[in-house]
């Protein structure tokens, strides 16, 4: 009877698995705060995608850990960069697997910030060229969707213009339109090796107290040409997912971030929560709030359970 009258449903095709790709061969380096996830060399990422495809997941989103970093984030937009090579390798094996790429600079800069640093401030406008070049290089490599997560003003317009000029007018932009300066990113920064070397990211990521501002940010990104929008994190911002769903008739994603995942896993491993029930209840709450798809580290176990 519960199944018959259930209001909120989801299936594996609405889940996207984040992957952290690193140099080397045969590498599966455990991420201590996010068990059992690992940093993966490209060949290991390809094998991971084999399971992703077999489980019927919606796709993957790629984050890169370059061989070296510099102040210009050159590894982000290098044609032979780690993400670009990973896209090509995955595409050779899986023609129909959806590949989304995170477009940011924090994994590639020596200082760990998402933009060009001038003195001790972030130069918003100078950063736009990096983001545009990165997006084009990902599209050339075979990415299906580019997803800017930097939170620089005007980056969607800059990326759209660059993609169109290079012949990729059909490549959609999934904008991290409302990305908050959240404490829940902690484990991700271990996974992506992207902790800022000074200060924090509050000058460009959003104040968690501001909901109306989030709606303005979404509206601005849609006006610049975003095809899909995302809210990050997910569970602490369910009210904003619902607000966005009610206002904007576009595909809406939510990112169940590393801290949300790690809290549940830590509690489960201490016997304080039932892991499967906590996983499914958390994902259901995000769908119920209005997200069409969810980026989540629970993608594989949830898909197995749903299957």
Secondary structure, DSSP 8 states (H G I E B T S, - for coil): -HHHH-S----GGGEEEEEEEESSSS-EEE-TTSTT-EEEEHHHHHHHHHHHHHHT-SEEEEEEE-S--BTT-HHHH-TT-HHHHHHHHHHHH-TTS-EEEEE-STTTBTT--SSEEETTEEEHHHHHHHHHHHHHHHHHHT-SEEEE-S--TTHHHHHHHHHHHTT-TT-EEEEEEEEB--GGGHHHHHHHT---SSS-STTTSB-TT-HHHHHHHHHHHHHHT-SEEEEESSGGGHHHHHHHHHH--SEEEEEE-HHHHHHHHHHHHTTSS-HHHHHHHHHHHHHHHT-SEEEETTHHHHHHHH-
